[in-house]
Amino acid sequence: MFEAGVHFGHKKQNSDARGSANFFGVKNKVVVINLEKTRAALELALSFLAKEAQKGSLMLFVGTKPQAKDKVEEVAKKLNMPFVTNRWLGGTLTNFDTIKKSVKHLDEMEAELNDAGKNETRTKKEGLMLARRIENIKYNLSGMSEVKQRPDLLVVIGAQEEENAINEALTQGIPTVAILDTDANPKKVTYPIPANDKSPKSINMILDLIGDVISAHYKPKSVAPLEDKNAETDKNKVNTSAKWDDMTSTDDIKKLRERTSAG
């Protein structure tokens, strides 16, 4: 971990004091992450992921940081899991039916573009406009194109940058595993892994471990109807009318931890 630079955090003035339990100290005005805390948190998160893999859970990988997006896509594709690497669309979890409709619309447009009969009657301008619309949708949804149900959990790289994704997961009762640097609030994450999320070496090391554990334990399951999944998540939703700081300082994260206990 030390060689990968996992211990390097942000400058002290840019760090979130709510994560101070994971800080080792400050050197040259930069917060140093306690690697013992990182190791313990990583072991807990990997144990949870192994258990979820055995259940055949659907895991959505999220990482739009330039340092992370290629590795996130690589690991997710190896595991045949969905991913978001360009931009988190608001409502991806809270309004999942809309995402499903967008994916279906993308499939229909691609079929239309590849229809030889329609290509003969379509003008060149119409063809270019259709292709451009397809590319725009693919930019945001390419990693979600095979998703038929709401994910069971999120694996997030960069908790501060992907705060919207974590917030949506929390309101839906969906657990999160996240690499978070010293600038992020660990209280919003079910299984936070304090680590440098700016360094490709740090990100790659942790993602490789996550990918290996999921691959070693994964057992496919039949996909339940979306209605059943909605019914299940409704039971686990938290109070969205509360302020975020209030929500994440109460029992909501504890409830998720207990429900997904890796022990």
Order of alpha helices (4+ residues) and beta strands (2+ residues): beta-beta-beta-alpha-beta-alpha-beta-alpha-alpha-alpha-beta-alpha-beta-beta-alpha-alpha-alpha-alpha
